[in-house]
Amino acid sequence: LLPSLPTLTVLVPLLSLAGLFYSASVDETFPQGCTSTTSLCFYSLLLPVTVPVYVFFHLWTWMGIKLFRHN
């Protein structure tokens, strides 16, 4: 039911990019409209930034646990 991590790693940025392009093509005030948290544009810009940051800190935590256990 739930897709695997590599599938999600590819799908989420692609869907976010599609949302970004959709917002850029449909919304007339695209750059100005991205500041409201109720707009689709805001989330289409937020998701591509959130995913790499989450992956980085997840790996950072995992490495910290590994180093702590082996020392």
Backbone torsions as a table, in degrees:
resi	resn	phi	psi	omega
1	LEU	NA	-48.6	-179.5
2	LEU	-89.5	128.6	179.5
3	PRO	-65.8	157.1	-179.3
4	SER	-73.0	166.1	-178.1
5	LEU	-60.6	-45.2	177.6
6	PRO	-61.7	-35.9	178.3
7	THR	-66.2	-43.8	178.4
8	LEU	-65.4	-35.8	-179.7
9	THR	-62.7	-31.3	178.4
10	VAL	-88.5	-40.8	-174.2
11	LEU	-69.1	-44.7	-174.5
12	VAL	-62.5	-48.3	177.2
13	PRO	-63.9	-35.5	178.9
14	LEU	-66.6	-42.4	177.0
15	LEU	-65.7	-38.4	177.6
16	SER	-64.8	-40.8	178.3
17	LEU	-65.5	-39.2	176.6
18	ALA	-63.0	-41.1	176.8
19	GLY	-64.5	-37.5	177.8
20	LEU	-63.6	-47.2	178.5
21	PHE	-65.2	-37.3	177.3
22	TYR	-63.0	-46.1	179.3
23	SER	-63.2	-40.4	-178.6
24	ALA	-67.0	-32.2	-177.4
25	SER	-87.0	-28.6	-175.0
26	VAL	-94.9	-43.5	-174.5
27	ASP	-78.9	124.4	-178.1
28	GLU	-71.0	-35.3	-179.1
29	THR	-103.9	55.5	-172.2
30	PHE	-57.3	-54.8	-177.9
31	PRO	-66.2	-37.3	-178.9
32	GLN	-77.1	-29.6	-176.5
33	GLY	-77.4	-4.9	-175.5
34	CYS	-83.2	-1.9	-176.3
35	THR	-89.9	-19.1	-179.0
36	SER	-83.9	132.7	-178.6
37	THR	-73.2	-7.3	177.9
38	THR	-90.8	-8.1	-177.6
39	SER	-89.3	149.6	177.7
40	LEU	-65.3	-32.2	-178.9
41	CYS	-60.7	-40.1	-178.9
42	PHE	-58.3	-46.5	-177.4
43	TYR	-75.6	-28.5	177.1
44	SER	-71.3	-21.9	173.5
45	LEU	-89.9	-28.9	-177.2
46	LEU	-74.3	-41.4	-176.1
47	LEU	-61.2	-46.8	179.9
48	PRO	-62.8	-23.8	178.2
49	VAL	-83.4	-37.4	-175.4
50	THR	-68.6	-41.0	-174.3
51	VAL	-62.7	-51.6	178.7
52	PRO	-62.6	-35.4	178.9
53	VAL	-65.7	-42.4	178.0
54	TYR	-62.0	-46.0	-179.3
55	VAL	-62.4	-43.2	179.6
56	PHE	-59.5	-49.9	-177.2
57	PHE	-71.3	-29.0	174.7
58	HIS	-64.9	-46.1	177.8
59	LEU	-66.4	-37.4	177.6
60	TRP	-60.0	-45.2	179.2
61	THR	-64.5	-43.5	180.0
62	TRP	-61.2	-43.5	178.7
63	MET	-65.6	-37.9	177.5
64	GLY	-62.6	-42.1	178.1
65	ILE	-65.3	-42.4	179.6
66	LYS	-62.6	-45.2	-179.6
67	LEU	-66.9	-37.2	179.8
68	PHE	-66.4	-40.8	-178.1
69	ARG	-71.2	-31.6	-174.8
70	HIS	-93.3	0.2	178.1
71	ASN	-106.3	NA	NA
